[in-house]
Amino acid sequence: MALPAAAAPTVYEMRLMTHAGMGAGGMGGLMSMLGGGGGGSSVSHNMDLRLTAPGDLPADYQAAHTVPDAMRIGPQLPLQGERRSGGGGTDGEPDGRVLIYWGCSPTVAKGQPEVIDFRALTGKVPPEIQAMARQSRSQGRAPRDASLPPRSIGWPQGDQSYRGIPDGASAVGDHVVKANFMKDDIRFALTPALDFLEPMGLKAQASDLKAAIPLTWNALTRSRGYDLQAVSAGNDKDIVIWLAARNKSPMLPASQRECTIPEGIFAKGEMAMLTGIAHGPVQGFSYPPQKPGEKKPLIWTATVNVSAFDSVMLGMEMAAAGAAQDAATPGVGTLLKGLFGR
């Protein structure tokens, strides 16, 4: 049951992310990698801010997050948003199959893969799976019928002056969020334990997609655990997904430093995209303060989530050899279409 606007708190989210691999360089990093460059070796820091109000924001809303000097940006970061979509059509039912493997074994375990055949399950696919498939095909498209006032605003979206977070920046210190539609400011302080994580350093120890692929990564002292997954798309609409574990979050414990992708699951693909997430510390703040046993209505809540992301393209040597023969690299195009939509 939805809470009345006056009873629901304003929710603030702050995500501090360390990106390496393609995540640090975007598509430019990917193109550099395909061309034999070192675009996948860079590291960058990113921060995502999100304020969600319990009701529609006024037309003249203004909001900003003031960061400490150690961030080396700002110091005031404007929180902005777009009008919400009031609905519209869908992109239709997804087609093709998804083959899901899991575990850190060099060979495929009995009972795998799990196969989701969208063509055979029309109307029976869980809504969250359909939403993921539709979202992958609609990245970058403008929302339909964007006619409702925003309830969620953030940063860095809409900040034309944003050029990235400088090297050596730190989030340690006092943070203040002010808005003309909030009576009380959001205030919290970050300690060194909640600063950016070190790079994950995810590495594949083999490149042959027909063989088992051992993986290693750095020991991050503040990590709570790790997620690993890889995906490959072929010419036949089949998408192969590998997960380090099923139904666990994080997938792997903080003490684990290696895992293996089973042999042969990506044999039909020309490349596969491996991604890793190191889950760092999470801390919540709220106002007004609560004594034990008290249940005062909260005016605002804030959550700080720290993580590190890394990515590796598997099968790069084979793809580079193909690129030398064909400048169009059709295999790369097939993979990118399968991963990022049509």
VEXDREN-2710 file (C-alpha; in Angstrom, 1 decimal):
% VEXDREN-2710
k/r/px/py/pz
1/MET/0.0/0.0/0.0
2/ALA/1.4/3.4/-1.0
3/LEU/2.2/5.8/1.8
4/PRO/0.7/9.3/1.7
5/ALA/3.3/11.8/0.4
6/ALA/3.5/13.5/3.8
7/ALA/4.3/10.2/5.5
8/ALA/6.9/8.8/3.1
9/PRO/10.5/10.0/3.5
10/THR/12.6/11.5/0.7
11/VAL/15.1/8.8/-0.4
12/TYR/18.7/9.7/-1.3
13/GLU/21.1/7.3/-2.9
14/MET/24.9/7.8/-3.4
15/ARG/26.9/5.3/-5.3
16/LEU/30.7/5.4/-5.4
17/MET/32.1/3.2/-8.2
18/THR/35.6/2.3/-9.3
19/HIS/35.6/1.3/-13.0
20/ALA/38.3/-0.7/-14.8
21/GLY/38.5/-2.5/-18.1
22/MET/35.9/-1.3/-20.7
23/GLY/33.9/0.2/-17.8
24/ALA/36.5/2.9/-17.5
25/GLY/36.6/3.8/-21.1
26/GLY/33.1/3.1/-22.5
27/MET/32.8/2.3/-26.1
28/GLY/36.0/4.2/-26.9
29/GLY/37.8/1.7/-24.6
30/LEU/36.3/-1.2/-26.5
31/MET/37.3/0.2/-29.9
32/SER/40.8/0.7/-28.6
33/MET/41.0/-2.8/-27.4
34/LEU/39.7/-4.2/-30.7
35/GLY/42.4/-2.1/-32.5
36/GLY/45.2/-3.6/-30.3
37/GLY/45.4/-0.6/-28.0
38/GLY/45.4/-0.5/-24.2
39/GLY/42.0/1.0/-23.8
40/GLY/40.9/-1.7/-21.3
41/SER/43.6/-1.0/-18.7
42/SER/42.5/2.4/-17.5
43/VAL/40.8/3.0/-14.1
44/SER/38.3/5.7/-13.3
45/HIS/36.1/6.8/-10.4
46/ASN/32.4/7.6/-10.8
47/MET/29.7/8.8/-8.5
48/ASP/26.0/8.5/-9.1
49/LEU/23.5/10.6/-7.0
50/ARG/19.8/10.0/-6.9
51/LEU/17.1/11.8/-4.9
52/THR/13.6/10.4/-5.0
53/ALA/10.7/12.4/-3.6
54/PRO/7.5/10.9/-2.3
55/GLY/5.5/13.1/-4.7
56/ASP/5.8/15.2/-7.9
57/LEU/8.5/17.9/-7.7
58/PRO/7.4/21.5/-8.3
59/ALA/8.1/23.0/-11.7
60/ASP/10.7/25.4/-10.2
61/TYR/12.6/22.8/-8.2
62/GLN/16.2/23.4/-7.5
63/ALA/18.6/20.9/-5.7
64/ALA/22.3/20.5/-5.3
65/HIS/24.7/18.2/-3.5
66/THR/27.7/19.9/-1.9
67/VAL/30.8/17.7/-1.7
68/PRO/34.0/18.0/0.3
69/ASP/37.1/19.7/-1.2
70/ALA/38.8/16.3/-1.5
71/MET/36.4/15.4/-4.3
72/ARG/38.2/18.0/-6.5
73/ILE/34.9/18.8/-8.3
74/GLY/32.0/21.1/-7.7
75/PRO/31.7/21.8/-4.8
76/GLN/28.0/22.1/-5.7
77/LEU/26.7/19.4/-8.0
78/PRO/23.2/20.1/-9.5
79/LEU/20.6/17.4/-9.2
80/GLN/18.4/17.3/-12.3
81/GLY/15.8/15.1/-13.8
82/GLU/13.5/14.5/-16.7
83/ARG/9.7/14.4/-16.9
84/ARG/8.4/10.9/-16.3
85/SER/6.8/8.7/-18.9
86/GLY/3.0/8.3/-18.6
87/GLY/3.1/5.0/-20.4
88/GLY/3.0/3.9/-24.0
89/GLY/3.5/0.8/-26.1
90/THR/6.0/-2.0/-25.5
91/ASP/8.7/-3.4/-27.7
92/GLY/6.9/-6.7/-28.1
93/GLU/7.8/-10.1/-26.7
94/PRO/11.5/-11.1/-26.8
95/ASP/12.5/-14.0/-29.0
96/GLY/15.4/-16.5/-29.2
97/ARG/16.8/-18.5/-26.3
98/VAL/18.9/-17.8/-23.2
99/LEU/21.2/-20.6/-22.0
100/ILE/22.3/-20.2/-18.4
101/TYR/25.3/-21.9/-16.9
102/TRP/26.7/-21.3/-13.4
103/GLY/29.5/-22.4/-11.0
104/CYS/33.3/-22.2/-10.9
105/SER/33.9/-25.7/-12.3
106/PRO/36.2/-26.2/-15.3
107/THR/33.5/-28.6/-16.7
108/VAL/29.8/-28.1/-17.1
109/ALA/27.9/-29.5/-14.1
110/LYS/25.1/-32.0/-14.5
111/GLY/21.7/-30.4/-15.1
112/GLN/23.1/-27.4/-17.0
113/PRO/22.3/-25.3/-18.9
114/GLU/18.9/-23.9/-17.9
115/VAL/17.2/-22.9/-21.1
116/ILE/14.7/-20.1/-21.4
117/ASP/13.1/-20.2/-24.8
118/PHE/11.2/-17.0/-25.4
119/ARG/9.5/-18.4/-28.5
120/ALA/8.0/-21.3/-26.7
121/LEU/7.1/-19.4/-23.6
122/THR/5.2/-16.5/-25.1
123/GLY/3.0/-15.0/-22.4
124/LYS/4.6/-17.2/-19.7
125/VAL/8.0/-15.5/-19.3
126/PRO/8.3/-13.8/-15.9
127/PRO/7.8/-10.0/-16.1
128/GLU/11.3/-9.2/-14.8
129/ILE/12.9/-11.3/-17.5
130/GLN/10.7/-9.6/-20.2
131/ALA/11.7/-6.2/-18.8
132/MET/15.4/-7.1/-18.9
133/ALA/15.1/-8.2/-22.6
134/ARG/13.1/-5.0/-23.5
135/GLN/15.5/-2.8/-21.7
136/SER/18.5/-4.2/-23.5
137/ARG/16.8/-3.2/-26.8
138/SER/15.7/0.2/-25.8
139/GLN/18.9/1.7/-24.4
140/GLY/19.3/5.3/-25.5
141/ARG/15.8/5.7/-26.7
142/ALA/13.8/8.7/-25.5
143/PRO/10.9/7.8/-23.2
144/ARG/7.4/7.8/-24.8
145/ASP/4.8/10.2/-23.6
146/ALA/7.2/12.0/-21.1
147/SER/4.4/14.1/-19.7
148/LEU/4.5/13.7/-16.0
149/PRO/6.6/15.9/-13.5
150/PRO/9.8/14.2/-12.2
151/ARG/9.9/12.6/-8.9
152/SER/13.5/11.5/-9.2
153/ILE/16.5/13.8/-9.9
154/GLY/20.2/13.0/-9.9
155/TRP/23.7/13.7/-11.0
156/PRO/25.8/13.7/-13.3
157/GLN/22.8/13.5/-15.7
158/GLY/22.2/16.9/-17.3
159/ASP/25.4/18.5/-15.9
160/GLN/26.9/19.9/-19.0
161/SER/30.1/20.9/-17.2
162/TYR/30.9/17.4/-15.9
163/ARG/34.2/16.1/-17.2
164/GLY/34.7/13.2/-14.9
165/ILE/36.1/12.8/-11.4
166/PRO/39.8/13.6/-11.2
167/ASP/42.5/11.1/-10.3
168/GLY/43.1/11.0/-6.6
169/ALA/39.7/12.3/-5.6
170/SER/38.2/11.2/-2.3
171/ALA/34.7/11.3/-1.0
172/VAL/35.8/11.5/2.6
173/GLY/34.2/14.4/4.5
174/ASP/30.9/16.2/4.9
175/HIS/28.1/16.0/2.3
176/VAL/25.1/18.3/2.2
177/VAL/22.0/18.1/-0.1
178/LYS/19.8/21.2/-0.2
179/ALA/16.6/21.6/-2.2
180/ASN/14.0/24.3/-2.3
181/PHE/11.2/21.7/-1.9
182/MET/12.8/20.1/1.3
183/LYS/12.4/21.8/4.7
184/ASP/15.4/19.8/6.1
185/ASP/18.8/19.4/4.5
186/ILE/20.2/15.9/4.0
187/ARG/23.5/15.8/5.9
188/PHE/26.0/13.0/6.4
189/ALA/29.7/12.4/6.7
190/LEU/31.9/9.7/5.1
191/THR/34.8/8.1/6.7
192/PRO/37.8/6.5/4.9
193/ALA/36.0/3.1/5.2
194/LEU/33.3/4.5/2.8
195/ASP/35.7/6.0/0.2
196/PHE/36.3/4.6/-3.4
197/LEU/37.4/1.0/-3.6
198/GLU/40.7/-0.1/-5.2
199/PRO/40.4/-1.6/-8.8
200/MET/39.2/-5.1/-8.9
201/GLY/41.9/-6.2/-11.3
202/LEU/39.8/-8.9/-13.0
203/LYS/41.9/-11.1/-15.3
204/ALA/41.3/-14.1/-17.6
205/GLN/44.2/-16.6/-17.6
206/ALA/43.2/-18.0/-21.0
207/SER/41.6/-16.7/-24.2
208/ASP/40.3/-19.8/-26.1
209/LEU/36.5/-19.8/-25.8
210/LYS/36.5/-23.5/-26.5
211/ALA/38.5/-24.2/-23.3
212/ALA/38.0/-23.7/-19.6
213/ILE/38.9/-20.1/-18.6
214/PRO/40.5/-19.5/-15.2
215/LEU/39.8/-16.1/-13.7
216/THR/41.6/-14.2/-11.0
217/TRP/41.2/-10.8/-9.3
218/ASN/42.7/-8.6/-6.6
219/ALA/42.2/-9.0/-2.9
220/LEU/40.1/-5.9/-1.8
221/THR/40.1/-5.5/1.9
222/ARG/36.8/-3.7/2.1
223/SER/34.9/-6.0/-0.3
224/ARG/31.9/-8.0/1.1
225/GLY/32.0/-10.4/-1.9
226/TYR/32.1/-10.6/-5.6
227/ASP/29.7/-11.1/-8.6
228/LEU/31.0/-12.6/-11.9
229/GLN/29.1/-13.1/-15.1
230/ALA/29.9/-13.5/-18.8
231/VAL/27.7/-13.3/-21.8
232/SER/28.1/-14.2/-25.5
233/ALA/25.7/-13.9/-28.4
234/GLY/26.0/-15.8/-31.7
235/ASN/24.5/-15.6/-35.1
236/ASP/21.5/-17.7/-34.1
237/LYS/19.7/-15.5/-31.6
238/ASP/20.9/-17.7/-28.7
239/ILE/22.5/-15.8/-25.8
240/VAL/24.8/-17.8/-23.5
241/ILE/25.1/-16.5/-19.9
242/TRP/27.5/-17.7/-17.2
243/LEU/27.2/-16.8/-13.5
244/ALA/29.7/-17.6/-10.8
245/ALA/26.8/-18.8/-8.7
246/ARG/23.0/-18.9/-8.7
247/ASN/20.6/-17.4/-6.1
248/LYS/23.4/-15.9/-4.0
249/SER/24.2/-12.3/-3.4
250/PRO/27.1/-11.7/-3.5
251/MET/27.8/-14.7/-5.7
252/LEU/31.2/-15.4/-4.2
253/PRO/32.6/-14.7/-0.7
254/ALA/35.1/-11.9/0.1
255/SER/37.8/-14.5/0.7
256/GLN/37.6/-16.0/-2.8
257/ARG/40.2/-14.9/-5.4
258/GLU/39.7/-17.3/-8.3
259/CYS/37.0/-19.0/-10.4
260/THR/36.8/-20.9/-13.7
261/ILE/34.4/-20.6/-16.6
262/PRO/33.4/-24.1/-17.7
263/GLU/34.9/-25.5/-20.9
264/GLY/33.1/-25.0/-24.2
265/ILE/30.0/-23.0/-23.1
266/PHE/31.1/-20.1/-25.4
267/ALA/32.4/-22.3/-28.2
268/LYS/29.8/-21.0/-30.7
269/GLY/30.6/-17.4/-30.0
270/GLU/33.4/-15.3/-31.4
271/MET/33.7/-13.2/-28.2
272/ALA/32.3/-13.0/-24.7
273/MET/32.0/-10.1/-22.3
274/LEU/33.1/-10.9/-18.7
275/THR/32.1/-8.5/-16.0
276/GLY/32.9/-8.5/-12.3
277/ILE/31.5/-6.5/-9.3
278/ALA/33.2/-6.1/-6.0
279/HIS/30.6/-5.2/-3.4
280/GLY/32.0/-2.8/-0.9
281/PRO/30.6/-1.3/2.3
282/VAL/27.1/0.1/2.5
283/GLN/25.9/2.5/5.2
284/GLY/22.6/4.2/5.8
285/PHE/21.7/7.5/7.4
286/SER/18.3/9.0/8.3
287/TYR/16.6/11.9/10.0
288/PRO/15.4/12.5/12.6
289/PRO/17.6/10.3/14.8
290/GLN/15.8/7.4/16.4
291/LYS/16.2/6.2/20.0
292/PRO/15.8/2.5/20.7
293/GLY/12.1/1.6/20.5
294/GLU/11.2/4.9/18.8
295/LYS/9.2/5.0/15.6
296/LYS/9.3/8.6/14.6
297/PRO/8.2/9.3/10.9
298/LEU/11.4/9.7/8.9
299/ILE/11.9/12.9/6.9
300/TRP/14.7/11.5/4.8
301/THR/16.9/8.5/4.4
302/ALA/20.3/8.3/2.7
303/THR/22.3/5.2/1.6
304/VAL/25.9/5.2/0.5
305/ASN/26.9/2.2/-1.6
306/VAL/30.6/1.5/-2.6
307/SER/31.6/-0.9/-5.3
308/ALA/34.2/-1.7/-8.0
309/PHE/33.5/-2.9/-11.5
310/ASP/35.8/-4.6/-14.0
311/SER/35.3/-6.1/-17.4
312/VAL/37.3/-8.2/-19.8
313/MET/36.6/-9.2/-23.4
314/LEU/37.2/-12.9/-23.9
315/GLY/38.3/-14.3/-27.2
316/MET/40.0/-10.9/-28.1
317/GLU/42.9/-12.5/-29.9
318/MET/40.6/-14.5/-32.2
319/ALA/38.5/-11.3/-32.8
320/ALA/41.6/-9.3/-33.6
321/ALA/42.7/-11.8/-36.1
322/GLY/39.4/-11.7/-37.8
323/ALA/39.5/-7.9/-37.7
324/ALA/42.8/-7.9/-39.6
325/GLN/41.1/-9.8/-42.4
326/ASP/37.8/-8.0/-42.3
327/ALA/37.7/-4.3/-41.3
328/ALA/34.0/-4.5/-40.7
329/THR/34.5/-7.2/-38.0
330/PRO/31.0/-8.8/-38.4
331/GLY/31.5/-11.0/-35.4
332/VAL/32.0/-7.9/-33.2
333/GLY/28.8/-6.4/-34.6
334/THR/26.9/-9.6/-33.9
335/LEU/28.0/-9.6/-30.3
336/LEU/27.3/-6.0/-29.7
337/LYS/23.8/-6.3/-31.1
338/GLY/23.1/-9.3/-28.9
339/LEU/24.4/-7.6/-25.8
340/PHE/23.2/-4.1/-26.2
341/GLY/20.1/-4.5/-28.3
342/ARG/19.3/-4.1/-32.0
END
